[in-house]
Structures are given as structure tokens and as C-alpha cells.
């Protein structure tokens, strides 16, 4: 976390990922979305933090779709 986020990194994964809106708004090219490590062991963390699936992931998906739409226009 500290490597990519520097001073923006929180005290741990939960604090850092919970502050995702501020981190996204403070980063540009590339925009950084803090995410937990993709592991089955994090299923409990995801269950305890429903905002991750309800708020962060939809925003991440929306931004990815926008980038893909710009790089692959329908008339290409």
C-alpha cells in the first residue's frame, strides 16, 4: 500500500480501502482504486464491509467501462 499510495495509505487494508473516494479523487493517470488482495481469504472481510461491493466495485466497473468505450468506439 505504501509503495503505491505513499502518504495516502491508511493504517491498514481496512482504513485504506475505506478511504477509497479520497484516494480516487487525489490520483490521476492512473487513477488508483485501493483494493484488498484478491484471495478467498478475504471473503470474510468483504462480508463485513458491504460498502465495498455496493459502492466501490460499481464505481470501479463504471470507470473501466468508460475507458474501454473510449479505446474501442462502436464504429471502429
Buried (B, 14 or more C-beta within 10 A) or exposed (E): BEEEBEEBBBEEBBEBBBBBEEBBEEBEEEEBBBBBEEEEEBEEBEEEBEEBEEEBBEEBEEEEEEEEEEEEEEEE
